[in-house]
């Protein structure tokens, strides 16, 4: 009896792993447009809308600066949530698989590459901690924080050299001063922002970043010189105005104006090394912060989403440096604030 070349149906069922990808209809139009494995068929001809959406996503990622900011600061609004475009890519991937579209899957290479160029470095693990000069903590303490003493102890337990705080309401300020004083004997406060330090502070001054339309008393910026091992460092603490998402777009004019004022002050600072810590009510991708990000080094490791504390979706608490490197940025455990604290190592150039 002659054995059949293909084997029996029972034998084939018993060894499903022997099945392989094959191209049907060799020499036919169908064979040129699809690949199959069993009953699963991937096609080059379907999923054109998904492929076009993937290409559009890649263009927005690569050229987000070209999106006009008028009307409604649409460019800034897009940039504020730019890291979350990764979710769009994941949705497109799932839909492409469900649609069994080789065309859409191939097109997805473009937005994946664009996203990786923008944010891939932030996903890399922290390098082995090496030599650093300072550890800093930035935290919006929250004007409705019911446990300022607990917040102060939590920040001090991280053992940073500097602690920058915003939303220091009059009732809570004495609590922070009393709780932090044993480990942080030097402090500077201006309006609702403050700086606590293990190192001596001099030349403390208020920095005027108030937008022109705000006429009531408003003080949210300070500068102090920190003396670290015979080196002087200008340290700025700032709290930029809030932004609002409305039906007309992103209301960020005051924030942008305040960032411009702060950027000019830092540019004119005579000290070579400067640190900037604060709540900027924006992510670093937002073009509204260009007066600052164009002059300062920013973290290249760690997303460290800090707001809102209950479900963080963005990092609006920032640490920047000039003539220094900001190491891996990470968040600390939640306090009584609606923000999470962020901590970073600073290496001086």
C-alpha positions in Angstrom: 0.0 0.0 0.0 1.3 3.5 -0.9 1.5 6.0 2.0 -0.1 9.4 1.3 2.4 12.2 1.2 0.4 14.5 3.4 -0.2 12.0 6.3 -3.6 11.2 7.8 -6.0 13.8 9.3 -5.4 12.3 12.7 -1.7 12.6 12.4 -2.0 16.3 11.3 -4.3 17.0 14.2 -1.9 15.4 16.6 1.0 17.6 15.5 -0.5 21.1 15.0 3.0 22.6 15.6 4.0 21.3 12.1 1.7 23.8 10.5 3.6 26.7 8.9 3.0 30.0 7.3 2.3 29.6 3.6 1.3 31.8 0.8 -1.8 30.7 -1.0 -2.5 30.9 -4.6 1.1 31.3 -5.8 1.2 33.2 -9.0 -2.3 34.6 -8.4 -3.5 38.1 -7.3 -4.6 36.7 -4.0 -1.2 35.2 -3.4 0.4 38.6 -3.9 -1.8 40.3 -1.3 -2.1 38.0 1.7 -0.5 35.5 3.9 -2.3 32.7 5.7 -1.8 30.3 8.6 -4.5 27.8 8.8 -7.7 29.9 8.7 -6.0 33.2 9.7 -5.4 35.4 6.8 -3.4 38.6 6.8 -3.9 40.9 3.9 -2.1 43.9 2.4 -5.3 45.2 0.8 -7.5 45.8 3.9 -7.1 48.2 6.8 -6.3 51.3 4.8 -8.0 53.6 7.2 -6.0 52.2 10.1 -2.8 52.6 8.1 -3.7 56.2 7.3 -4.4 56.8 11.0 -1.1 55.4 12.0 0.7 57.6 9.5 -1.2 60.7 10.8 -0.2 59.8 14.4 3.4 59.5 13.3 3.2 62.9 11.6 1.7 64.5 14.7 4.4 63.0 16.9 7.3 64.0 14.7 6.0 67.5 13.8 3.9 68.5 16.9 5.6 71.9 16.9 4.0 72.7 13.6 0.4 72.4 15.1 -0.8 76.0 15.4 -1.3 77.4 18.9 -4.1 79.6 17.8 -6.9 79.5 18.4 -7.3 77.9 21.8 -3.6 76.9 22.3 -4.3 73.7 20.5 -0.6 73.0 20.0 0.1 73.2 23.8 -3.0 71.1 24.5 -1.7 68.3 22.2 1.8 68.5 23.7 0.5 68.3 27.2 -0.7 64.8 26.6 1.8 63.8 24.0 3.2 60.8 25.9 -0.3 59.3 26.0 -0.2 58.9 22.2 1.3 55.6 23.1 -2.2 54.4 24.0 -3.4 55.4 20.5 -0.7 53.3 19.0 -1.7 50.3 21.2 -5.3 50.7 20.1 -4.3 50.8 16.5 -2.2 47.7 17.0 -5.2 45.8 18.4 -7.5 47.0 15.6 -4.9 46.1 13.0 -4.6 42.5 14.4 -8.4 42.2 14.5 -8.6 43.5 11.0 -5.8 41.2 10.0 -4.1 43.9 8.0 -0.5 43.7 7.1 -0.7 47.2 5.6 -1.8 48.7 9.0 0.8 46.7 10.9 3.5 47.9 8.6 2.4 51.5 8.9 2.5 51.2 12.7 6.3 51.1 12.5 6.2 54.9 11.9 4.4 56.1 15.0 6.2 53.5 17.2 9.6 54.9 15.9 8.5 58.5 16.5 7.2 57.8 20.0 10.4 55.9 20.9 12.5 58.9 19.7 10.6 61.3 21.9 10.0 59.2 25.0 11.9 56.0 24.8 14.7 57.3 26.9 12.4 58.0 29.8 11.5 54.2 29.9 15.1 53.2 30.4 16.0 52.0 33.9 18.1 54.2 36.1 21.7 53.7 35.6 23.8 52.5 38.5 23.8 55.5 40.9 27.1 57.2 40.6 28.7 60.3 42.1 26.3 63.2 42.5 26.5 66.6 44.2 22.9 67.2 45.4 19.6 65.5 45.9 16.5 67.7 45.5 12.8 67.3 46.2 10.1 69.3 44.5 6.6 69.3 45.9 3.4 71.3 45.7 2.3 70.8 49.3 -1.3 71.7 48.6 -3.2 74.6 50.1 -5.8 72.1 51.4 -3.3 69.7 52.9 -4.6 68.7 56.3 -1.3 67.1 57.5 1.5 69.5 56.8 3.6 68.0 59.6 3.3 64.5 58.1 4.1 65.9 54.7 7.3 67.6 56.0 8.4 64.4 57.8 7.8 62.3 54.7 9.9 64.7 52.5 12.7 64.9 55.1 12.9 61.1 55.4 14.0 61.0 51.7 17.1 62.9 52.9 17.4 65.4 50.1 19.8 68.4 50.3 17.1 70.8 49.1 13.3 70.8 49.5 11.2 73.2 47.3 7.6 73.7 48.3 4.6 75.6 46.8 1.2 76.5 48.1 2.5 77.4 51.5 -0.6 78.8 53.1 -0.1 81.0 56.2 -1.7 78.5 58.6 0.6 75.7 57.5 3.9 77.6 57.1 4.9 77.5 60.8 4.3 73.8 60.9 6.7 73.2 58.0 9.2 75.5 59.6 9.0 73.8 62.9 9.1 70.3 61.5 11.9 70.8 59.0 14.1 73.0 61.1 16.1 70.2 62.9 17.4 68.7 59.6 17.1 71.8 57.4 18.4 74.8 59.3 18.4 77.1 56.3 15.2 78.3 54.7 13.8 81.0 52.3 10.2 81.9 51.8 8.6 84.3 49.4 4.8 84.5 49.3 3.5 80.9 48.8 6.8 79.3 47.8 9.7 78.2 49.9 13.1 76.5 49.9 14.6 74.4 52.8 18.3 73.5 52.6 21.0 71.6 54.5 23.5 74.1 53.0 23.8 77.8 53.7 21.6 80.2 51.8 22.4 83.8 50.9 21.0 86.5 48.6 17.4 85.5 49.1 15.1 87.5 46.9 11.6 87.5 45.5 11.3 86.8 41.7 8.4 88.7 40.1 6.7 86.4 37.7 3.2 87.9 38.1 1.2 88.3 34.8 0.2 91.8 34.0 -3.5 91.1 34.3 -3.2 90.0 38.0 -3.5 93.1 40.1 -3.9 91.6 43.6 -1.0 90.6 45.8 0.6 87.6 44.2 4.1 86.2 45.0 5.1 82.8 43.6 8.8 83.0 42.8 12.0 83.2 44.7 15.8 83.0 44.2 18.5 82.0 46.7 22.1 81.2 46.4 23.1 77.8 47.9 26.7 77.3 49.0 27.8 73.8 48.3 31.5 72.9 48.9 32.8 76.4 48.0 30.5 76.6 45.0 27.6 79.0 44.6 24.4 77.8 42.9 21.4 79.9 42.1 18.3 78.0 43.0 14.9 79.2 41.8 11.5 78.0 43.2 8.5 78.9 41.2 4.8 78.2 40.9 3.4 79.2 37.5 -0.3 80.1 37.0 -2.8 77.3 36.6 -4.2 76.3 33.2 -7.8 75.3 32.3 -9.1 73.1 29.6 -12.3 74.7 28.2 -14.5 74.2 25.2 -12.4 76.8 23.3 -9.2 75.0 24.0 -6.4 75.4 26.6 -6.5 78.6 28.7 -2.7 79.1 29.4 -1.9 82.7 28.6 -1.0 83.6 32.2 1.1 80.5 32.5 3.0 81.3 29.3 3.5 84.9 30.3 4.8 83.9 33.7 7.2 81.3 32.1 8.6 84.1 29.8 9.2 86.4 32.7 11.0 83.6 34.7 13.1 82.6 31.6 14.4 86.2 31.2 15.4 86.4 34.9 17.3 83.1 34.7 19.0 84.1 31.4 20.3 87.2 33.2 21.6 85.4 36.2 25.3 85.9 36.6 26.0 82.6 38.4 27.1 79.9 36.0 25.1 77.1 37.7 21.3 77.3 38.3 18.6 75.0 39.5 14.9 75.5 38.8 12.3 73.6 40.9 8.6 74.2 40.8 5.0 73.4 39.8 4.8 74.7 36.2 1.3 73.4 35.5 2.6 71.9 32.3 4.6 69.0 30.9 8.1 69.7 29.5 6.8 69.0 25.9 4.4 72.0 26.1 5.8 74.8 24.0 4.5 77.3 26.6 7.6 76.3 28.7 10.1 77.0 25.9 11.5 80.1 27.6 12.6 77.7 30.3 13.3 74.4 28.5 15.4 76.2 25.9 17.8 77.4 28.6 17.9 74.5 31.1 18.7 70.8 31.0 15.8 68.5 31.7 15.6 65.0 33.0 16.1 62.2 30.5 15.1 59.3 32.6 11.7 58.6 34.3 8.2 59.7 33.5 7.4 60.5 37.2 3.8 61.5 36.6 3.0 63.7 39.6 -0.6 65.0 39.1 -3.2 64.2 40.2 -1.9 62.2 43.1 -4.9 59.8 43.1 -4.3 58.8 39.4 -1.2 60.6 38.0 -1.5 61.3 34.3 1.2 64.1 33.8 4.3 65.4 35.4 3.7 69.1 36.0 6.2 69.3 38.9 9.6 69.9 37.3 13.3 69.9 38.1 15.7 71.7 35.6 19.3 72.7 35.7 21.9 74.9 34.0 25.5 73.8 33.9 24.4 70.6 35.7 22.7 67.3 34.9 19.4 66.2 36.3 19.5 62.5 37.0 16.7 59.9 37.0 13.5 61.6 38.2 11.0 59.6 40.3 8.1 60.2 42.6 7.9 59.7 46.3 4.9 58.3 48.2 1.8 60.4 48.4 1.3 63.0 51.1 -1.7 65.0 52.1 -1.4 67.0 48.8 -3.1 66.4 45.4 0.4 66.3 43.9 3.1 63.6 44.3 6.6 64.8 45.3 9.4 64.2 42.8 13.0 63.6 43.7 16.2 63.8 41.5 20.0 63.6 41.8 21.9 66.6 40.5 25.4 66.4 39.1 27.3 69.7 38.7 29.3 70.2 35.5 
